[in-house]
């Protein structure tokens, strides 16, 4: 399918080739297409195209492009772009033409010379449309963005809007976030740090993270803008270029040859591309040169070098170390459940239906002409002044019902949610009555040797039992599946054993009301091996006629880090130099080699069986054949890369450039106009330019006059190079 309605305009820009060398004007045809994505037709059908070029509907400044965020911090992660289109009203076009529909109705494509030579893709922002309040022809200003800036409003979900769980590749997480822009574009990554056990694989294709890293609540993830910032922060930036998403490492932008990796729009690795040169020169008498008089000359400023750089990685466990620990997630309701005045479940029944037979042991509720009735057997009484609570049984997500010892499962399990006046007032997990013992078991959580835990849960039965004698009943079990193949359980004292052990409850039937909640808890001793831990909740073993109910499950992880159980809030990578300045850069980072794989931000790799902690890393672009000295934690490589952007005085230029090179293409035949991915050299040689390369952080480009104002920040000096011998310190943070 393709858009059936397109507004398209053409203009010839003022691009010059080989300025002042006698070649004269060599303008390029710029094409503006505004496509209605809510009016789709078959690919073989013919579009309706409204030509904006006729009757002079394009103004003398028809198109300008800019970077939305003018931040002068090199490590600004998301660098969103926009274009401004200026047209005149008339011929049936006015403010209302593009003002209806959602954020993804009007797709904008900017191309040069050929419709496939894409410079920009985005969507009109209906909130930013404006028109002069005068008779036709009135100036209409349209703003289209790549929607990167809107990602702060959209929680992370899967490509179809589904909840994302488990371990995901970094490339998949990035692609899921970018999908919310409405632009399904290829992703090109120039970030060649690789994990030691996957030296031939791209970082984004080999490293996984548990998506709990990005949880906002137990049911909702953080916004997609934040996800991108956390994955790429203090190392890379992302922008749109050539109709693709580009991710560039600040550490590699100064390299003479860059090595891109290509991913599809869903984050699947496609190939490593050939080494390429992303370089532009701003030189006198060439295609790009500084604007001369009467405009002001470029403004040159200097930065202050840092005394220290600190990257802090916080040790945070997810809100749900145990999946669905609060029994909040249950979908696909099974059946309404009837609730008595004590709000206990007694029997499945359809609310609103009167009983046809009497049974003195069953309590029903029914509604007749707005009145509530309580039935016991065939007798009933009206319940006045009280709204009877109602309930729904839901499929119990992330927990598995199984029969103890194996065999056919002949019980039920579900989450009961009780409502009154439309508000949830109670919630608990249920294992149904059965003559056979059953349990529900949680998804596993990765744990480390010597770690400890405290676990507690409330348990009750749906009926009070009678009968003499002291009883001991199973409540829950902690099951540790060691990475060495061993299986361990813990007993009531917290000790681990290779034989079955249970956390139990003891009570006297005659003296205990089993319909009341009873809390059972344990604090374990240090676990003997690293592995995966599960919690199993058990059906009562003493009755086959009642339900076993659970609530308020609690799990506290006490990690053994740095030889102790001290609660460290995180660790820090710090690089410093002896310099008479107080300028420091301290930032939180969100992915690293974490001391426990279940922590937020932990970097994981697949070993063919499970996801295990990542090893050390090296920069393949700089050292394709590493030796032992080149392997380091990811946080070290990131800190060193950032440090080399701030550890000395650097030069910044802010000025106007003539020339857009709008018709230039690269080796792939794609546009190669000046952009954020290039490194720049300046032809005017003095102490502020010699031996130096610069990065373009933001710009404003006039596509008609082919002039643009840019802000350039030094990224490398060939006479100095990069330093890796300043004082490095790794330390644990204290409370």
Order of alpha helices (4+ residues) and beta strands (2+ residues): beta-beta-beta-beta-beta-beta-beta-beta-beta-beta-beta-beta-alpha-beta-beta-alpha-beta-alpha-beta-beta-beta-beta-beta-beta-beta-beta-beta-beta-beta-beta-beta-beta-beta-beta-beta-beta-beta-beta-beta-beta-beta-beta-beta-beta-beta-beta-beta-beta-beta-beta-alpha-beta-beta-beta-beta-beta
